[in-house]
């Protein structure tokens, strides 16, 4: 990966991480989107899409509602997709490591969001009287500083993940000796198992969820074979 590619990954990681809770919240941070974008930067959007599809199955378990704690999938998935696509052979060892990096990076990203929220709350508390009185200058300042901090958080997270993960990816690509088909099957089973458990939880709360899920599965199979 050239320095220029790395810079593009960091910039894109800042954007998709910023999208998670700040702006524009346009689903850019979904793993299947972010990883495909990372793959395009790394040289193959298709390989990025493959990595993102696996990570998306794990991410279905996450329900980002209100102030709940959840992983930050955007930046981590983008790094995972970029790392896998940047592997010349597209090896299954690199795919496994890219998925692991995506999972671990999402957890680290979630922790960084909690820390940032804590700092934002501390800043707001120090300006409590001005906020309570509706001072527009203070309120705009707090909002802009929070948005800027989140953008920088996502950029720093992406840079750290990329720097730490490149040697791990290279080692996995060289040293992985398991069957490619068996590796993909194992990854697929693990991802689908998590996704299925996440979907199952919603069956009792969403009207006609079983019918919708069955129809979506049929459409997916038809698209796959056409």
N, C-alpha and C positions, 0 to 999 in steps of 0.2 A: 504494500500500500504506500503510495507516494505521499509526501507531505501535503500536496494539494488535495489529494483524496481525503486525507485525515482531517484537514481543515474543513472540507465540505461535510464530512460526517459530524464533526463537532457543531457546525452551524445548523445542520438539519436536526441534530439531536436537541439543540436548544429550542428549536421551533416546536417539535413534537412534544417535548417535555413541557413547554409553556402551554401547549394546547390542553394538557390534562385537566387543569383546574382554573387556568387564568384566561387565555384568549387564543383563538376564537372558540375553543371547545367544539370543533367541527369534526371530531372523531379521527383526526390525524394521528392521535396517539394510540389508536387501536393497534395491537401487534401486527395484524395482517397488513395494515397500511404502512406503518412505520418500518417494518422489516422489509417490505417490498421497496420502499424508498431507499433504505440502506443498501439493499441489493443492487439497485440501479446505480448508486454511487460506486459500489464496489465492483461493478462490471457485469452483473447479471440480475435483472429484476426477477427472473424466473426462480433462481436459487433463493433470492431474498423472500419471494412469495412462499416457497416451500417451508423455510424456517419460520416465517410469520404465521403460516397456517397451523403449525404445531404449537407455537406459543399462544396463538389465539384460543386454542382449545383449553389451555391452562388458565388463560385470562377470563374465560367464561365464569369461573368460580368467583371472580371479584364482582362485588356489587357496590360501585362508588356512589354512595348516597350521603349527602350532607357532610357532617364532620367525621364520618367513619374513617377508620384507618385501612388503607389498601395499598397494594404495590403501585409503583409508577412504571407502567409498561412501555410508554412511548420511547424514551431515550434508550432503555435497555434493549428493546426489540430492534430498534434501528441499528444499534451496534452489532447485535447478533446477526442480522441480515447482511450487513456490510462485511463482517468477518467471513461468513460462509461464502458469499459471492466472490470475495477476494481470493479464495483458495483456487489455484489454477485447475486442480483435478476435481474440485467439488466433492472431496472425499467425505465419506460418512463419518469418519472420526472428527472432521472439522464441523460437521452438522451437529453431532452430539455435543461437542464443546460449545458451539454457538448457542444451542438451546440452553445449556447449563448456565452460560454467561447471561443469557436473557432472563432466566429465572432468578439468578442471584442478583443481577443488576436491578431487576424490578423491585426486589426486597430492599436493596440499598436505596433506591430512588424513593420508595415509600417512607423510609426512615428520614431521608433528607427533607421531604415535604413536611413531616411532623416537626422537625427542628425549625424549619422556616416559619411554619405557622406559630410556633412558640415565640419566635423573635418578633413576628408581626404583632402578636398580642401584647408583647411587652412594650413595643413602640406605641401602640394605641393606648395602652394603660398610662404611659407617661404623658400622653396628650389628652387625657380623659376629659378635662374641663372644656378644652377647646372643641373636642368632638361633640360633647354633650350640648354645647351652645350652638352647634351647627356651623362652625367656622369653615367656610368653603376652602380656604387656602390650606388649612391643616388637613382636612379630609382628602383633598386632591393629592396633597403631598404624601399622605400615608398610602393611598391607593397606588400612586405611581411608584413609590419606593417598593411596595410589595410586588407589583408586577415586574419591575426591573430585577429585584432579587430572585424571583422565580425563574426568569429567563437566564440569569447568570448561574443559578443553581443547576438548571438542566444542562447548560453548556459545560460546566465544571464536571458534572456527573458523567457526561458523555466522554469527555477527554480522559478522565481517570479510568473509566471502564475500557476504553480503547487501548490506552497505554498498558494496562495490566493484562489485557486479554490477548493481545497479538502473539506473545510467546506461548501462551497456553494453547491457542488455536493451532499454531505451527507444530507444537509438540504432538497434539492429538492427531493432526493430519499425517504426520510421519509415523507415529507409533501405533495407530489403531490397526488391529489385525482381525477384527471380527468380520463376519460376512456382511457385505453391504445390504443385502435383502433382509437378513435377520436383524440388522441394526435398525433399518427403517421400520420394520414390523414392530420391534420393541418400542421404539419411540411413538409410533402411531397408536399402539395399544395403551400406553401410559397416558398419552394426551387425550384420546377418546374416552378413557375411563374417567378422567377428571371432568371432561366436558359433559359426559352423560350424567354424572352425579350432580353437576351444577344445574343441568336442564331438568332433571328429575325433581329437584326441590321446588321448581316453579310450576310443576304440573297441577298441584293442588290449589294454587292461588290464581292462576291465569285461566279464564274461561276458554274452553275448547283447545287447551294447550296440546293435548295428545293428537288431535286432528291436524292442527297446524304443523306440529313436528313431523308427523307422518307425511303430510303433503310436501313439506320442505325436503324430506329425505328422498321422496320419489323424484322431485324436480332435480335435486342434486345428482342422483344417479343417471337420469336422462341426459343432463348436461355433460356429465362425465363421459358418457359413451357416444355423444354426438359431437 
